[in-house]
Amino acid sequence: MINYDETGKAALVTGGERGIGRGIVLRLAEAGYDVAFTYYFSSEKAEEVKNTVEKMGRRCAILEADFRNAGETEAVIKEAVKGLGHLDLVVNNAAIMPPRLYQYEYTADHIDEVLSVNYRGYMLIMRDAIRYWMKEGTKGSIVNINSESAISSHQKFSLYGGIKAAILRSSANAALDAAPYGIRINCVLPGCIDTISGEAEHREKFARANIPLQRQGTAREIGNAVLWLASDEAAYITGANLTVDGGLTLPGLTDMTVEPDEVAYGMCTKRNVTKLEMEAW
């Protein structure tokens, strides 16, 4: 393990109370970062993460934020700076998973909610982080947590994967806007990461059978990728996409689960849609 010493640096991680976000927060703190993080789902889990960070001797600030609300999103950078004094790194991670539906099943509400959190949230946080470093006259780093679904196709993922692909392109374009100010923007694309409760057996079985490295990744391993991209060792890297997926996307494999009301149809599934359902469209 590389022993980073980033003592004195400060980071913001959105969605840091659970899953990949939690892993990133703890890895950064272990490396010496003071950390602020936003949470939405659980104040109890947020306090647990904060206590763990402080036991490492790091400062920690927690910010409740609902990224469906633009006003709350636009307050995050200022509140993080207020809590820590400054920022060197911003990690966009907060996202929601929409229902896994066929394209013909999505509603306007499904689309609007995911757009507001998973895309507008990233864009506003990037904007405000860049503005902060420009005003301070200092360099900074943004790491956007994306998904392998941005570069590979999965059935029932048109909404989630489409927005992740948009983040990929927006991040690269924003990297050009930020480069003259010494600000770097990169993406990490996780694959099958062991964070989803209730699906452990299914996901592990899938990983052993289909992922070239034959296991799921860990949230800590995503934290390692973030830490490296933000470090001086990656100082000449911007606009890059680092895939952390155990080789999942190399052969183009997908997790095709056939539900009880579906049938396998080649390399995809087909749901038995009734005439009554179609009449309601």
N, C-alpha and C positions, 0 to 999 in steps of 0.2 A: 504494500500500500504506500502511495506517495504521501509524505507528511508535509502538507501545505502549512504555511504560517501566514495567515491573512489578518493577523491581529491589527485592530485599529480600523478595519474596513466595516462597512455597514451595508446590509442587503435588505430588500423588500421581496417577499414571496407572497403572491396572491393564492388564496385557497390553501393555507398551510396547516390546517388542523388535522388533516387526514390524508391517507393515500400517498400519492407521489409527492404532493406538496409537503407533507410532514417529513418524508424522507429527505427532501431537499433542505428544509429548514434545519434539521438535525445535522446533516452533513456539513452545511456551511458553518454552523455554530462550532462543530468539532474542529473545523479548520481555522477558527479564530474570528469569524464574522460575528458582529452584533446583528440581530435579525428582528425585523418587523414583519408581521404577516397578517393577512386578512383571513377572516373566517366567515362562514355563513351557516353551516349546518349544525355545529355543536359548540356552544361556549365551554362546556365541560372538557371536551377534547382539546380545545384551544388552550385552556388553562393548564392542562397536562403537558402539552408541548412547551408552553412558556416556562413551566417549572423545570422541565428537563434542560432547556437551553440555559436557564439561570444557574442550574447546578454545575454547568460546564464553565461558569464564570463569565458568561456573556450577557450583555444587555438584551432585553427582548420586549417588544411592544406588540400588542395584539389589537387589531382594528376590525370591528364588525362592519361588513359591507355586503350589500345586495347589489350585484352588478346588473340586475335588471333595471335598476334606478341609475340613470346617467349622472345625477347629481352626487350620489354616494360614490360612484366610481371616480368622478373628477376630484373628490376630496382626498383620495388615498395617498397620492404622492406627498402632498403637503402634510398630511397627518403622520406619515412615516418619517419624514424629515424632522417634524416636530418631536417625535418620540425618540429618535436616535441622534439627531443633530446634523446628520448628513447622509448621503447615499452614494455608494460606489457601484452597486449592482441591483438590477431590477429583474425579477423572474416572474413572467406572466404564466400562471398555471391554472388559475380558477376557471373552471368550465363545468358545464352540466352535460349529462348524457341524455339525449332525447329518447323517446321510445323507439325501439327497433321496429320500424314499420316499412312496408312497401311504399314506394313513391306515391302510389295512388291513394294512400291512406292519410298522408300528412294534412294537418289543418293549418290555417294562417296563424293560429296561436302557437302551435308547435314551432313554426318557422321563426316567428317574431321573438319568442323567448330565447331560443338558441342563438339567434343573431345578436341579441342584446348582450348576452353573457359571454358567449364564446368568440364573438368577433368584435363588436363595438367595445367591449371591455378591454380587449387586447390593444385595440387601436388608441383608445383614450389614455391608457396607462403608458403606452409607448410615447404618445405625444407629450404627455406631462413630464415624463422622465427626461426626454430630450430637452424640453424647455428648461427644466431645472438645471441640467448640466450646462446648457448654453448660458444661462444667467449667471451661474457660479463661475464660469470659465474653466471648468474642470472636465476631465474625461470620465466616461462611464461605460458600463456594459449592460446590455439587455439580452436575456436569454428567454425565448418564447418556447414553452413546452407545447409541442404540437402532437402529432400522431402518425404512425406509419400509414394510417388510412388516408393521409394527404397524398400519398404516392402510389397506393394500391387500392383496387376496387373490392368492396365487400357488399354483398346484398343487404338490403335494409339499412344502408349507411349513407344514402344520398345526401341527407341533411347534415349529419355530423361530419362525414368525410369531405363533403363539398366545402364546408366552412373551414375545416383544417387546411384544405388546399389553398383557400383564399388567404389564410394567415401566412402560409409559406411564401406566396408571392408578395403580399404586403410587407412582410419582414425583409425580404430581399430589396424591395424598392425603398423601404424606409432606411435600410442600411446605407444606401447611396445618399439620402438626405442628411444622414447623421455623420457620415464619414469625415467631412471637412472640419468637424468639431472634435474629432478624436473619439467619437462614440461608436461602439461596435454593437451590432445586432445579429444574433445567430439563433438558430432553432435546434431543439433536440426532439427527435421523433421516437418516442417509446413504442415498443411493440406490446407483447403479452406480458404485463407486469403483475406480480402477485399482490394485488391490493383489493380485489373485489370479494367481499364476504358472500357466502352462499353459493359461490360458483367454483370453489377451490378444487373439488374432485374433477369436475368437467374440464376446467382450464388446465389442470396438471396433466390429465390424460391427453388432451389436445397437444400440449407442449411436448410431451415425450414422443408422441407419434409424428408430429409435423414440424417442429422447430429444429433446424439443424444442430443447435447446441443442446437440444433435448431437455430444456427446462424453461420455466418462466424467469423473467428478470425480477429484480428487486427495486424498491423505491430508492434504496441507498445507491444502487448503480446509476440511476438517473441523476441523483445528487452528485455522484462522481463526475458525470459528464458535464453538468452545469458548472461545477467547481473548476474543472479544467478549462472550459470555454471562457470563463470569467478571469482566469489567471493570466499572469504575464507570459506564461508559456504559449498561450494562444493569442498573443498581442497582434499578430499579423493576420488574424482570421476574422472576417466579417462577411455577412450574407451567406453563411454556410448552413448546411442542414446535416446534423449528425444523427444518424439512425442508430438506435440502441434497441435491437430487437432479436438478438441471438441468431440472425440470419433468416428470420421469418419471411421477409419480403423478397429474398433472393430468388426462390423458385415460383413466387406468385401464389403461394398457398393461402387458403382462406378457411375460417372456422364456419363450416356449413352445418348448422344444427337444424334438423328437420323436426318441426313442431307437430303435435298430434293432428292439427287441421291442415297439414301441408303434405305434399308429395315431392320427392326428389325429381328434378327436371334437368337432366344433364348436370352441369356444375352449379346449378342454382336450385331454388325451391319455388314451388307454386302453391299458393293458398287456394282453397276451394271457396271462391266468392259466390254467394247466393245471388239470385236475381233480385231478391228483396233488398239486399245491401246496395246493389248497383242502382236500383230505382231511387234510393235515398240520396245519391250523389248530386 
